[in-house]
Amino acid sequence: MAPSNPKYNNILLIRFSAIGDVAMTVPVLESVAKAYPDKHFTMLSNARFAPFFAEMPENVSFIGVDLKKDYHGFGAMLKLFLKLHKRHFDAVADLHGVLRTTALSIFFRSCFTKVKRIDKDRCSRKRLTRFKNKDLTPRLTSFDRYRQVLEKLGFGFELNFRSIFGDGKADVSAIKNITGDKDCTWVGIAPFAAHKGKIYPLYLMEEVVSQIDSACLCRQFVFAYGKERSLVEEWAQKYRSVEIIDPRLGLEGELKLISNMEVMLAMDSSNMHLASITATPVVSVWGATHPYAGFMGWGQKPDDCVQLNLPCRPCSIYGKKECIYGDYRCMTGIDPDKVFDKVKAYL
């Protein structure tokens, strides 16, 4: 697709949360910025997501905010708008489509700034998750939905992103004091997600961890935070290759670590997307949710998605719903051997 010649020069893109959804803006933003080097693009998001955009082209800026601390409520959105208005944006791409971004859009439109908003296609997603007569056809990916917003502003471009670290791996010298040298295979294990319907039972995940431990000389970095750490600390005692992720790494350090892994085993969760934007292969386990909803990570292989074909799946877009049967059979029914076989291909 040849780049068009849009009339807008200073474009604001907005996506506040969640971490996986913000990570999915990265391939789109880098692709459009490279396609239009004479235009300037500014990403507005949560301040802690800044590492996603640190290696962007020179015509990309990042504005980080703390919504909970500084911008809570309608009046706070007006305050934020007044700060943004000083930067003279001539177009706004709302990639979030929530109340906060709607308020900002209203303010910008009142000043005759062009605004385009994401189409979440909620009706179609309901047909995917309804209990009977599911419409099991792939929906547009979030990457395509983000691109559509920019296309409405006149920016035509191809998605040609590889990694936030370019064509190579991240330099891990800055985190070497935490991770040590890479002298064997590195494997990421991300067993948690925001909702129960997206979590492979830990007793089954441990079986996979045990098989990886026996399969080769490797280090398994388990991504667990806060209270989650106590649930998997026993693994580090039982298996020589297992260690819990060091919180000193922070998001920037984790991205560098992940980029040097041979494979990441994850749920439908943020870690799946962190690996995806560092060009690290991902074996993902799906339960209540489904790749057809459009949230599979960038560059992932459909064959690396482990899931069961059950008539009740998917029952949810985000995994929030309680299992109608109460047993989460979409997860408990997945054979650990099947998960390990997918991981083993990368070891």
C-alpha positions as CSV (number, residue, x, y, z in Angstrom):
1,M,0.0,0.0,0.0
2,A,1.5,3.3,-1.1
3,P,1.4,6.0,1.6
4,S,-1.3,8.6,1.0
5,N,-0.8,12.3,1.6
6,P,-3.0,13.2,4.6
7,K,-3.4,16.9,5.5
8,Y,-2.8,16.4,9.3
9,N,0.8,17.0,10.6
10,N,0.6,16.7,14.3
11,I,-1.4,13.7,15.5
12,L,-2.3,12.6,19.0
13,L,-3.0,8.9,19.7
14,I,-4.7,7.9,22.9
15,R,-4.8,4.6,24.7
16,F,-4.6,4.5,28.5
17,S,-5.0,0.8,29.4
18,A,-4.7,-2.2,29.8
19,I,-1.0,-3.1,29.5
20,G,-1.7,-5.7,26.7
21,D,-3.9,-3.3,24.8
22,V,-1.3,-0.6,25.0
23,A,1.4,-3.0,23.8
24,M,-0.7,-3.7,20.8
25,T,-0.6,-0.1,19.7
26,V,3.2,-0.4,19.3
27,P,3.3,-2.2,15.9
28,V,0.7,0.3,14.5
29,L,2.4,3.4,15.8
30,E,5.9,2.4,14.6
31,S,4.5,1.4,11.2
32,V,2.6,4.6,10.6
33,A,5.5,6.7,11.8
34,K,7.9,5.1,9.4
35,A,5.5,5.4,6.6
36,Y,5.1,9.2,7.2
37,P,8.5,10.5,8.5
38,D,7.4,14.1,7.8
39,K,4.5,13.9,10.2
40,H,4.7,13.9,14.0
41,F,2.8,11.4,16.2
42,T,2.4,11.6,19.9
43,M,1.2,8.7,22.1
44,L,-0.8,9.5,25.3
45,S,-0.9,6.7,27.7
46,N,-0.1,5.5,31.3
47,A,3.3,6.8,32.3
48,R,4.5,3.3,33.3
49,F,4.2,2.1,29.7
50,A,6.9,4.5,28.5
51,P,9.4,1.6,27.8
52,F,7.1,0.4,25.0
53,F,7.9,3.6,23.0
54,A,11.5,4.3,24.0
55,E,12.9,3.0,20.7
56,M,10.3,4.6,18.4
57,P,11.3,6.6,15.3
58,E,12.3,10.3,15.9
59,N,8.9,11.6,14.7
60,V,7.2,9.9,17.7
61,S,6.8,11.4,21.2
62,F,5.3,10.0,24.3
63,I,3.2,11.7,27.0
64,G,2.8,9.7,30.2
65,V,0.1,10.4,32.8
66,D,-1.1,8.8,36.0
67,L,-4.8,8.8,35.7
68,K,-5.5,7.5,39.2
69,K,-3.3,10.1,40.9
70,D,-3.7,13.2,38.7
71,Y,-6.6,12.9,36.3
72,H,-9.6,11.3,37.9
73,G,-13.0,12.6,36.9
74,F,-14.5,14.9,34.2
75,G,-12.9,18.0,35.6
76,A,-9.5,16.3,35.5
77,M,-10.0,15.4,31.9
78,L,-10.6,19.1,31.1
79,K,-7.4,19.9,32.9
80,L,-5.5,17.3,30.8
81,F,-7.1,18.6,27.7
82,L,-5.9,22.2,28.4
83,K,-2.4,20.9,28.7
84,L,-2.6,18.9,25.5
85,H,-4.3,21.8,23.6
86,K,-1.0,23.8,24.0
87,R,0.7,21.3,21.7
88,H,-1.5,22.2,18.8
89,F,-2.6,18.8,17.6
90,D,-4.6,18.9,14.4
91,A,-5.9,15.4,14.6
92,V,-6.7,12.9,17.4
93,A,-6.9,9.1,17.1
94,D,-8.9,7.7,20.0
95,L,-7.7,4.1,20.2
96,H,-9.5,3.4,23.5
97,G,-13.2,4.4,23.2
98,V,-14.0,4.9,26.9
99,L,-15.5,7.7,29.0
100,R,-12.2,9.4,29.6
101,T,-11.2,9.5,25.9
102,T,-14.8,10.4,24.9
103,A,-14.5,13.5,27.2
104,L,-11.1,14.4,25.6
105,S,-12.6,13.9,22.1
106,I,-15.5,16.3,23.0
107,F,-13.1,18.9,24.1
108,F,-10.9,18.6,21.0
109,R,-13.9,18.7,18.7
110,S,-15.1,21.9,20.4
111,C,-11.9,23.4,19.2
112,F,-12.4,22.1,15.7
113,T,-9.7,19.4,15.9
114,K,-10.4,16.3,13.8
115,V,-11.2,13.3,15.9
116,K,-11.6,9.6,14.9
117,R,-12.6,6.9,17.3
118,I,-12.1,3.1,17.4
119,D,-14.9,0.8,16.4
120,K,-15.0,-2.1,18.9
121,D,-17.7,-3.9,17.0
122,R,-19.4,-5.1,20.2
123,C,-22.4,-6.6,18.5
124,S,-20.2,-9.0,16.5
125,R,-18.3,-9.9,19.6
126,K,-21.5,-10.9,21.3
127,R,-22.3,-13.3,18.5
128,L,-18.9,-14.9,19.1
129,T,-19.5,-15.4,22.9
130,R,-23.2,-16.2,23.0
131,F,-24.1,-19.6,24.5
132,K,-25.9,-21.0,21.4
133,N,-25.3,-20.6,17.7
134,K,-21.9,-19.0,18.1
135,D,-20.5,-17.2,15.1
136,L,-17.0,-18.7,15.1
137,T,-15.3,-16.6,12.5
138,P,-12.2,-14.5,13.2
139,R,-12.9,-10.8,14.1
140,L,-10.6,-8.0,13.1
141,T,-7.5,-7.9,15.2
142,S,-6.8,-4.9,17.6
143,F,-3.9,-4.0,15.3
144,D,-6.3,-3.6,12.4
145,R,-8.9,-1.7,14.5
146,Y,-6.1,0.7,15.5
147,R,-5.0,1.1,11.9
148,Q,-8.6,1.8,10.8
149,V,-8.7,4.8,13.1
150,L,-5.6,6.3,11.4
151,E,-6.9,5.4,8.0
152,K,-10.0,7.4,8.7
153,L,-7.6,10.4,9.2
154,G,-6.1,9.7,5.8
155,F,-3.1,7.6,6.8
156,G,-2.8,4.5,4.7
157,F,0.0,2.2,5.6
158,E,1.1,-1.4,5.9
159,L,1.9,-3.1,9.3
160,N,5.6,-4.0,9.0
161,F,6.7,-4.1,12.6
162,R,9.1,-6.7,14.0
163,S,10.3,-5.8,17.5
164,I,10.8,-2.8,19.7
165,F,14.4,-3.7,19.6
166,G,14.6,-3.7,15.8
167,D,16.0,-6.8,14.0
168,G,18.1,-8.0,16.9
169,K,17.9,-8.8,20.6
170,A,18.0,-6.3,23.4
171,D,21.3,-5.6,25.1
172,V,21.1,-7.3,28.5
173,S,24.4,-5.8,29.8
174,A,22.3,-3.3,31.9
175,I,20.5,-6.1,33.7
176,K,23.3,-8.6,33.8
177,N,23.8,-8.0,37.6
178,I,20.2,-9.3,38.0
179,T,20.0,-12.0,35.3
180,G,23.6,-13.1,35.0
181,D,25.0,-14.4,31.7
182,K,22.9,-16.1,29.1
183,D,24.7,-19.4,29.0
184,C,21.7,-21.7,28.3
185,T,18.2,-21.7,27.0
186,W,15.9,-19.0,28.5
187,V,12.2,-19.8,28.9
188,G,9.5,-17.5,30.1
189,I,6.6,-18.9,32.2
190,A,3.7,-16.5,32.7
191,P,1.0,-18.6,34.5
192,F,-1.3,-15.8,35.6
193,A,-3.9,-13.6,34.0
194,A,-6.5,-11.0,35.2
195,H,-9.4,-13.5,35.4
196,K,-9.8,-17.1,36.4
197,G,-11.2,-18.1,33.0
198,K,-7.9,-17.3,31.4
199,I,-5.6,-19.1,33.9
200,Y,-4.4,-22.7,33.3
201,P,-4.6,-24.4,36.7
202,L,-1.3,-24.2,38.5
203,Y,-1.1,-27.9,39.3
204,L,-1.3,-28.6,35.5
205,M,1.2,-25.8,34.7
206,E,3.6,-27.3,37.2
207,E,3.6,-30.5,35.2
208,V,4.7,-28.5,32.1
209,V,7.3,-26.7,34.2
210,S,8.6,-30.1,35.4
211,Q,8.8,-31.5,31.9
212,I,10.8,-28.4,30.7
213,D,13.1,-28.8,33.6
214,S,13.9,-32.3,32.6
215,A,14.1,-31.7,28.9
216,C,17.2,-29.5,28.6
217,L,19.7,-27.2,30.4
218,C,17.6,-24.1,30.8
219,R,16.4,-21.3,33.0
220,Q,12.7,-20.8,33.5
221,F,11.8,-17.3,34.5
222,V,8.3,-17.4,36.2
223,F,6.4,-14.1,35.9
224,A,4.6,-13.7,39.3
225,Y,4.0,-10.5,41.2
226,G,2.8,-9.6,44.7
227,K,0.6,-12.3,46.1
228,E,1.1,-14.5,43.1
229,R,4.7,-15.1,44.1
230,S,3.7,-17.2,47.1
231,L,1.7,-19.5,44.8
232,V,4.7,-20.5,42.8
233,E,7.7,-20.1,45.1
234,E,7.6,-23.9,45.8
235,W,8.5,-24.4,42.1
236,A,11.8,-22.7,42.6
237,Q,12.6,-25.1,45.4
238,K,11.6,-28.2,43.5
239,Y,13.1,-27.5,40.1
240,R,16.7,-26.5,39.5
241,S,15.8,-24.4,36.4
242,V,13.0,-22.3,38.0
243,E,13.4,-18.8,39.4
244,I,10.8,-16.2,40.1
245,I,11.2,-12.9,38.1
246,D,13.2,-10.3,40.0
247,P,11.0,-7.2,40.7
248,R,14.1,-5.0,40.4
249,L,13.9,-5.5,36.6
250,G,10.9,-3.2,36.1
251,L,9.1,-3.1,32.8
252,E,12.1,-2.0,30.8
253,G,14.3,-4.8,32.2
254,E,11.6,-7.4,31.7
255,L,11.3,-6.4,28.0
256,K,15.0,-6.9,27.6
257,L,15.0,-10.2,29.3
258,I,12.0,-11.5,27.3
259,S,13.6,-10.5,24.0
260,N,16.5,-12.9,24.8
261,M,14.2,-15.8,25.5
262,E,13.8,-18.7,23.2
263,V,10.0,-19.0,24.0
264,M,7.4,-17.6,26.3
265,L,4.6,-19.8,27.7
266,A,1.7,-17.5,28.6
267,M,-2.0,-17.2,29.1
268,D,-4.2,-14.7,27.1
269,S,-2.5,-12.0,29.2
270,S,-0.1,-9.0,29.1
271,N,3.0,-11.2,29.1
272,M,1.8,-12.7,25.8
273,H,1.9,-9.2,24.3
274,L,5.2,-8.2,25.9
275,A,6.8,-11.2,24.2
276,S,5.1,-10.5,21.0
277,I,6.5,-7.0,20.6
278,T,10.0,-8.3,21.3
279,A,9.7,-10.9,18.5
280,T,9.9,-13.8,21.0
281,P,7.8,-16.9,20.1
282,V,4.8,-17.4,22.3
283,V,3.0,-20.6,23.2
284,S,-0.4,-19.3,24.6
285,V,-3.1,-21.2,26.5
286,W,-6.7,-20.2,25.9
287,G,-9.7,-21.0,28.0
288,A,-12.8,-18.7,28.3
289,T,-11.4,-16.4,25.6
290,H,-10.5,-17.1,22.0
291,P,-8.0,-15.9,19.5
292,Y,-10.9,-15.2,17.1
293,A,-11.8,-12.2,19.3
294,G,-8.8,-10.4,17.8
295,F,-6.5,-10.2,20.8
296,M,-3.8,-12.6,19.8
297,G,-0.3,-11.2,20.0
298,W,1.6,-9.6,17.2
299,G,3.3,-12.2,14.9
300,Q,2.1,-15.2,16.8
301,K,1.4,-18.5,15.1
302,P,-2.1,-19.8,15.4
303,D,-0.6,-23.3,15.7
304,D,1.0,-22.2,18.9
305,C,-2.3,-21.4,20.6
306,V,-3.3,-24.3,22.8
307,Q,-7.1,-24.6,23.3
308,L,-10.0,-27.0,23.3
309,N,-12.9,-27.1,20.9
310,L,-15.9,-27.0,23.3
311,P,-19.4,-25.8,22.4
312,C,-19.3,-23.3,25.3
313,R,-16.1,-21.6,24.1
314,P,-15.6,-18.8,24.0
315,C,-17.9,-17.5,26.7
316,S,-16.2,-14.2,27.2
317,I,-14.2,-11.5,25.4
318,Y,-12.1,-10.6,28.4
319,G,-12.5,-13.8,30.5
320,K,-14.5,-12.1,33.3
321,K,-17.5,-14.4,33.2
322,E,-17.9,-17.2,35.7
323,C,-17.9,-20.7,34.2
324,I,-21.5,-21.8,33.5
325,Y,-20.5,-25.3,34.6
326,G,-18.4,-24.2,37.5
327,D,-15.4,-26.3,36.6
328,Y,-13.6,-24.3,33.9
329,R,-13.4,-27.4,31.8
330,C,-11.9,-25.3,28.9
331,M,-8.7,-25.1,31.0
332,T,-8.8,-28.2,33.2
333,G,-9.3,-30.4,30.2
334,I,-6.0,-29.3,28.4
335,D,-3.4,-32.0,28.6
336,P,0.0,-30.7,30.0
337,D,1.7,-32.9,27.5
338,K,0.1,-31.0,24.7
339,V,1.3,-27.7,26.1
340,F,4.8,-29.1,26.6
341,D,5.0,-30.4,23.0
342,K,4.4,-26.9,21.7
343,V,7.1,-25.4,24.0
344,K,9.5,-28.3,23.3
345,A,9.7,-27.2,19.6
346,Y,11.6,-24.1,20.7
347,L,13.9,-25.6,23.2
